[in-house]
Amino acid sequence: MKARLFDSTEWRKILPYLENLDPVVVPTETVYGLGALADSDEACKKIFSIKNRPADNPLIVHCSDQNMAKSYMAVDSKEQQAAADLACTIFEHFSPGPISCIVHANSRACETARAGTDTVALRIPNHDLLLRIIKQCNVALAAPSANLSGQPSPTNTLMVWEYMAKKVPAILDGGFCRIGIESTIVDCRDSSKIQIVRPGFISASDLAEKTGLVVEDPFSPESGQVTKMHHEDLLVPGLKYPHYAPKASVSPVVFEKENNIFRIKSLEHRARDLPELVTVLSAVARKASIDGRKTSLQENPLSVAGVIFGPVDRKDHSELQEKLVKEGWQMVRVFKSWQSLEQILFACFSESDCYELSDLYVSCPQAHVSSALHNRINKAAGTY
């Protein structure tokens, strides 16, 4: 099998594949998804097979609008109705957009998509092509990220083609994903509060500000370091299993700059200028390589190492990039803001695989700055 690649004007050509119960790759504003009809066990089982995804890892169900989302919610009891009402309140403020709400499920979403649970995660994506497809099907699409389980999520067509060209019949090219990081997932079953169960683009403060409700965020600094979330009756995409990781060993680096003093906090090093900063980073990487794998002193560990570093001021950006390259790093990516890193993180992880790197040093924000980015980098590193 070799996939056919369709451009945005050919989106209708995706429909026959879906009607034939074949998964296809579709764009969203977060990451590319592997989509199939959410009411079909046969179609959703193919998603699990293609991705080599554990059967107890449920799929997010993507709807065209709030009315469609409601049609997948159970409302037979007061508790179920209250959860549905809370989800609708959240959708009113943040959808279409990168928010997924876990509610009690009725039987419309198939058991395979729900991983055998009585809950379902619903989302209304903010991508015109995908919304058109869902409306045309008149059925929601179950659509996890279009990668093999454990790999970085694809945010551009090149990544999708590498992962899926021989596994699906069709891929719809929607360009680069605007956000580049997966949706925030919230549990709505306790209607007295909103509980974040996977951090994403929409933060706890965003949710609290718009809804006026109490938001529990176990990923915040106040909650301490998250090692694992325990939900005996709740399975959440991206939490139970290793995820987001490139082949290289990922080392988070906490970097700060104050009064023109560069500090690599996680490594407890200070640097007075950019050249010294580069020297410190390179020395740490060389020592880690030698200590960890008994690398010969004649070899250059940086030839199989990469660095994703920042954020740095515009005036420092080019200089730092140039000096890191001259130092011998195989892959260098310097970014200007945490938001820009959110957009390119998974693409950089994929690129590091192309370079066949063994080590990747990645600037990591504190959780209160970006809990989603903090989560993804530490998941890739195996920290939690």
ABEGO torsion letter per residue (X at the ends): XBBBBBBAAAAAAAAAAAAAGBBBBBBBAABBBBBBBAABAAAAAAAAAAAGBBAABBBBBBBABAAAAAAABBAABAAAAAAAAAAAAAAAAAOBEBBBBBBBBBAABBAAAAGGBABBBBBBBBBAAAAAAAAAAGBBBBBBBBBBBGBBBBABAAAAAAAAAAABABBBBAEBBAAGBBBBBBBAABAABBBBABBBABBAAAAAAAAGBBBBBAABAAAEBBABBBBAABBBBGAABBBGBBABBBBBBBBBBBGGBBBBAAAGBBBABAAAAAAAAAAAAAAAAAAAAGBBAABBAAAABBBBBOBBBAAAAAAAAAAAAAAGBABBBBBABAAAAAAAAAAAAAAAAAAGBABBBBBBBBAAABAAAAAAAAAAAGAX
